[in-house]
């Protein structure tokens, strides 16, 4: 379900897959070949939400923001099942694991991996190409070639899966 809010209408690229039971409202932009999965809520009713191209926001996730703090998800990002993103920046090719919470002003660096169930507190910066895990999240190690390959596989699988769903 897609709603206007105070004259602001979500802008969704025609190639994106949007599950029929998700809710998207207000100042939200979703890029080419991205996907928003079942029961996800994206509310752009406080500040803008920008989701780049080829990114996926998986089932039961919640995206929102604080005043004057937009939420930005760059290109080729994977946001796992039941993730909460709130006024954060997720840089390109990053992966946010299932059940994680990323709070106001936090930044997940390019190609970084936030492990499942982690809490990235307000203002925390996760460096590029690292694995961060825990509550609060701490950098555990640099990513391996195998980690990066698996992150790319997941992201690409979601692009393909989204297009399959879109075609019916």
Secondary structure, 3 states (H helix, E strand, C coil): CEECECCECCEECCCCEECCCCEEEEEEEECCCCEECCCCEEEEEEEEEEECCCCEECCCCEEECECCECEEECCCCEECCCCEEECCEECCCCEECCCCEECCCCEECCCCEECCCCEECCCCEECCCEEEEEECEEEEEECCHHHHHHHHHHHHHHHHHHHHHHHC
